[in-house]
Amino acid sequence: MDGLRLTIVAKIGERKVIETIFRRLSLPTMPIPFGDDVSGVEIRRGMVAVLKMDMLVGKTDVPPGMSFWQAARKAAVINISDFAAKGVKPVALLVSLGLPSDFLKADVTQLADGLNAGAREYGAYVIGGDTSEASDLIVNCSLFGLGKKTLLMLRSGARPGDIVAVTGFFGKSAAGLKVLLENLPAASDVKGVFLDAVLMPRARLKEGLALSAAGVVSASIDSSDGLAWSLYELRKASKVGFVVDNLPVAAEVLRFAKRNGFDASELALYGGEEYELVLTVKPALWNKAVSAVKRVGGSLMRIGKTTKQTDVVLQVKGKTIPIEPRGWEHFKSRR
Amino acid sequence: MDGLRLTIVAKIGERKVIETIFRRLSLPTMPIPFGDDVSGVEIRRGMVAVLKMDMLVGKTDVPPGMSFWQAARKAAVINISDFAAKGVKPVALLVSLGLPSDFLKADVTQLADGLNAGAREYGAYVIGGDTSEASDLIVNCSLFGLGKKTLLMLRSGARPGDIVAVTGFFGKSAAGLKVLLENLPAASDVKGVFLDAVLMPRARLKEGLALSAAGVVSASIDSSDGLAWSLYELRKASKVGFVVDNLPVAAEVLRFAKRNGFDASELALYGGEEYELVLTVKPALWNKAVSAVKRVGGSLMRIGKTTKQTDVVLQVKGKTIPIEPRGWEHFKSRR
């Protein structure tokens, strides 16, 4: 056996695994390219059935302190967040549950309630699914919705000169995971904010739908694998670079990082498990984009600009620092 | 803690787990009732987006002797079989893979090829998905298609006097699993038939689409949990009983059972992991149904009739024997 044949997935990481699969598939003409946040099928002229599937695995995606209700709700929300990033209304959720054979019936009830809550929070319904026996707790959601092809916010439309923006501040989930996993001290009010970010993630659906309806976004992605990684994904799909000159670090994260001797930028850029939208807007449409988001009670923050040069960099106090292509990755990352 | 709260899923079985979940959900008005083979959303007048999700777990659904290619193909086919039973053309497949961290890259390629083969065999495409780290191999497929509401073959339309029919003979998968798991002897030609049934299951898609287009079926289900269980599911949804007077046991299974001292009826009724359609047809439409299936190269076999009395029984040599409500069930069943 040659070395190549014995390569294990832990060595190559999730993204190379997906690439390996991608290369083996016969793909049809698709309204949404393979590898974007969601998949789609054009069911009639201009109308796309949008589909998304994301698996939550107990041992890697459910930190200590997260209840089954919260874990199941999160499984729904992470799928809805991808719909938010594309500007598509979620309609129906299917759920495959993998449960260890000694899983408690009472906890099944918690899972069902969490799934239902996550879906209903965003106007969707859980309409079916399947259960199987598995070694881990697995909550695998599949989400369906309909979107107009022209309004889908793909990853691929960013152009040099576009404004890069986000829908919220970063670093709270990374700080929350440090509090939960490493038991680090945090002031009690700040701790509540961090734990809320980890345990009760929220999809920016209102914002995504408003931006899509306004037709102001050139490219969009959700930040589930971290801000840095999201920028690199937009870069890959749009073939542009980014200068971030206004890193959106949450104020609570700045204080927490100072107290514990962390680099706050590190938490904001590479933490992951955050569900903000990262998007680009043509300067001429910026005011319209800001108003659209404000009207639904959200906020849009300019963090930098899109460049022709394909580097991804941070500008801080006149210095230019490279942003690295890393973030949370299954098989490779360890908490 | 009271006893009830500590009930584990292994004790109550898959069906009670699903019922537990069902009772906690806020369900919308649905074109396909919860618990049918597939789920659906009416996307415009008379047109239904059909969705199905079924999880294949390595340790329970992949017998020894089955390759990764075959396992992945099977994961696609078991979902397509449910579409076949409803008369819906499968269009797009999404796949969530759960892989142990030491899973080989070369085997990922096998999985991708198997998924692609399973989908393409029935005209569908794998268009996206997701991978995660898990303790077991998990291949969770989500299937999408479109169906006319009036042509969907639900479980609920069987009426007393309808003919009960199937698309093929039963017992080969059960015999195949005995050969694989218990290493029982079988003549080599017969062994090939059995192993093919287990390793290369086929969905009766042509048959299901033809029957749906002909508008001749009053109720339909696929037989993945076994013939007996399928009849009980039709019974529950249609509120009828069944008399089976022509048990469709495969000839190879009769010979194998005789040689090894098994009850062939047991294998045919309760084995499961078979993907025939079990359906009901009004007597006046029977000839039309048979022709429709014959035209696509399949065959339809009358096995009995639907009764007002809600018992499910087998009539053999003038004797009436109850058919039991059992079959393969996750959490409870053990191979």
Chai-1 contact restraints between the chains, C-beta under 6 A:
chainA,res_idxA,chainB,res_idxB,connection_type,confidence,min_distance_angstrom,max_distance_angstrom,comment,restraint_id
A,R5,B,A106,contact,1.0,0.0,6.0,A-B,restraint_1
A,T7,B,K105,contact,1.0,0.0,6.0,A-B,restraint_2
A,I8,B,D102,contact,1.0,0.0,6.0,A-B,restraint_3
A,I8,B,L104,contact,1.0,0.0,6.0,A-B,restraint_4
A,V9,B,L99,contact,1.0,0.0,6.0,A-B,restraint_5
A,V9,B,F103,contact,1.0,0.0,6.0,A-B,restraint_6
A,A10,B,S101,contact,1.0,0.0,6.0,A-B,restraint_7
A,I12,B,K105,contact,1.0,0.0,6.0,A-B,restraint_8
A,E14,B,T131,contact,1.0,0.0,6.0,A-B,restraint_9
A,V17,B,V108,contact,1.0,0.0,6.0,A-B,restraint_10
A,V17,B,T131,contact,1.0,0.0,6.0,A-B,restraint_11
A,I18,B,T131,contact,1.0,0.0,6.0,A-B,restraint_12
A,T20,B,V108,contact,1.0,0.0,6.0,A-B,restraint_13
A,I21,B,A112,contact,1.0,0.0,6.0,A-B,restraint_14
A,R24,B,A112,contact,1.0,0.0,6.0,A-B,restraint_15
A,R24,B,D113,contact,1.0,0.0,6.0,A-B,restraint_16
A,R24,B,N116,contact,1.0,0.0,6.0,A-B,restraint_17
A,L25,B,N116,contact,1.0,0.0,6.0,A-B,restraint_18
A,L25,B,V126,contact,1.0,0.0,6.0,A-B,restraint_19
A,S26,B,N116,contact,1.0,0.0,6.0,A-B,restraint_20
A,S26,B,R120,contact,1.0,0.0,6.0,A-B,restraint_21
A,P28,B,Y125,contact,1.0,0.0,6.0,A-B,restraint_22
A,S39,B,L94,contact,1.0,0.0,6.0,A-B,restraint_23
A,S39,B,I127,contact,1.0,0.0,6.0,A-B,restraint_24
A,S39,B,G128,contact,1.0,0.0,6.0,A-B,restraint_25
A,V41,B,V91,contact,1.0,0.0,6.0,A-B,restraint_26
A,V41,B,A92,contact,1.0,0.0,6.0,A-B,restraint_27
A,L51,B,L94,contact,1.0,0.0,6.0,A-B,restraint_28
A,L51,B,F144,contact,1.0,0.0,6.0,A-B,restraint_29
A,M53,B,L94,contact,1.0,0.0,6.0,A-B,restraint_30
A,M53,B,S96,contact,1.0,0.0,6.0,A-B,restraint_31
A,M53,B,G129,contact,1.0,0.0,6.0,A-B,restraint_32
A,M53,B,D130,contact,1.0,0.0,6.0,A-B,restraint_33
A,M53,B,S142,contact,1.0,0.0,6.0,A-B,restraint_34
A,D54,B,D130,contact,1.0,0.0,6.0,A-B,restraint_35
A,M55,B,S96,contact,1.0,0.0,6.0,A-B,restraint_36
A,M55,B,D130,contact,1.0,0.0,6.0,A-B,restraint_37
A,M55,B,S132,contact,1.0,0.0,6.0,A-B,restraint_38
A,V57,B,S132,contact,1.0,0.0,6.0,A-B,restraint_39
A,V57,B,A134,contact,1.0,0.0,6.0,A-B,restraint_40
A,T60,B,E133,contact,1.0,0.0,6.0,A-B,restraint_41
A,V91,B,V41,contact,1.0,0.0,6.0,A-B,restraint_42
A,A92,B,V41,contact,1.0,0.0,6.0,A-B,restraint_43
A,L94,B,S39,contact,1.0,0.0,6.0,A-B,restraint_44
A,L94,B,L51,contact,1.0,0.0,6.0,A-B,restraint_45
A,L94,B,M53,contact,1.0,0.0,6.0,A-B,restraint_46
A,S96,B,M53,contact,1.0,0.0,6.0,A-B,restraint_47
A,S96,B,M55,contact,1.0,0.0,6.0,A-B,restraint_48
A,S96,B,N140,contact,1.0,0.0,6.0,A-B,restraint_49
A,L99,B,V9,contact,1.0,0.0,6.0,A-B,restraint_50
A,S101,B,A10,contact,1.0,0.0,6.0,A-B,restraint_51
A,S101,B,F331,contact,1.0,0.0,6.0,A-B,restraint_52
A,D102,B,I8,contact,1.0,0.0,6.0,A-B,restraint_53
A,F103,B,V9,contact,1.0,0.0,6.0,A-B,restraint_54
A,L104,B,I8,contact,1.0,0.0,6.0,A-B,restraint_55
A,K105,B,T7,contact,1.0,0.0,6.0,A-B,restraint_56
A,K105,B,I12,contact,1.0,0.0,6.0,A-B,restraint_57
A,A106,B,R5,contact,1.0,0.0,6.0,A-B,restraint_58
A,V108,B,V17,contact,1.0,0.0,6.0,A-B,restraint_59
A,V108,B,T20,contact,1.0,0.0,6.0,A-B,restraint_60
A,A112,B,I21,contact,1.0,0.0,6.0,A-B,restraint_61
A,A112,B,R24,contact,1.0,0.0,6.0,A-B,restraint_62
A,D113,B,R24,contact,1.0,0.0,6.0,A-B,restraint_63
A,N116,B,R24,contact,1.0,0.0,6.0,A-B,restraint_64
A,N116,B,L25,contact,1.0,0.0,6.0,A-B,restraint_65
A,N116,B,S26,contact,1.0,0.0,6.0,A-B,restraint_66
A,R120,B,S26,contact,1.0,0.0,6.0,A-B,restraint_67
A,Y125,B,P28,contact,1.0,0.0,6.0,A-B,restraint_68
A,V126,B,L25,contact,1.0,0.0,6.0,A-B,restraint_69
A,I127,B,S39,contact,1.0,0.0,6.0,A-B,restraint_70
A,G128,B,S39,contact,1.0,0.0,6.0,A-B,restraint_71
A,G129,B,M53,contact,1.0,0.0,6.0,A-B,restraint_72
A,D130,B,M53,contact,1.0,0.0,6.0,A-B,restraint_73
A,D130,B,D54,contact,1.0,0.0,6.0,A-B,restraint_74
A,D130,B,M55,contact,1.0,0.0,6.0,A-B,restraint_75
A,T131,B,E14,contact,1.0,0.0,6.0,A-B,restraint_76
A,T131,B,V17,contact,1.0,0.0,6.0,A-B,restraint_77
A,T131,B,I18,contact,1.0,0.0,6.0,A-B,restraint_78
A,S132,B,M55,contact,1.0,0.0,6.0,A-B,restraint_79
A,S132,B,V57,contact,1.0,0.0,6.0,A-B,restraint_80
A,S132,B,H330,contact,1.0,0.0,6.0,A-B,restraint_81
A,E133,B,T60,contact,1.0,0.0,6.0,A-B,restraint_82
A,E133,B,H330,contact,1.0,0.0,6.0,A-B,restraint_83
A,E133,B,F331,contact,1.0,0.0,6.0,A-B,restraint_84
A,A134,B,V57,contact,1.0,0.0,6.0,A-B,restraint_85
A,A134,B,D136,contact,1.0,0.0,6.0,A-B,restraint_86
A,S135,B,S135,contact,1.0,0.0,6.0,A-B,restraint_87
A,S135,B,D136,contact,1.0,0.0,6.0,A-B,restraint_88
A,D136,B,A134,contact,1.0,0.0,6.0,A-B,restraint_89
A,D136,B,S135,contact,1.0,0.0,6.0,A-B,restraint_90
A,N140,B,S96,contact,1.0,0.0,6.0,A-B,restraint_91
A,N140,B,N140,contact,1.0,0.0,6.0,A-B,restraint_92
A,S142,B,M53,contact,1.0,0.0,6.0,A-B,restraint_93
A,S142,B,S142,contact,1.0,0.0,6.0,A-B,restraint_94
A,F144,B,L51,contact,1.0,0.0,6.0,A-B,restraint_95
A,H330,B,S132,contact,1.0,0.0,6.0,A-B,restraint_96
A,H330,B,E133,contact,1.0,0.0,6.0,A-B,restraint_97
A,F331,B,S101,contact,1.0,0.0,6.0,A-B,restraint_98
A,F331,B,E133,contact,1.0,0.0,6.0,A-B,restraint_99
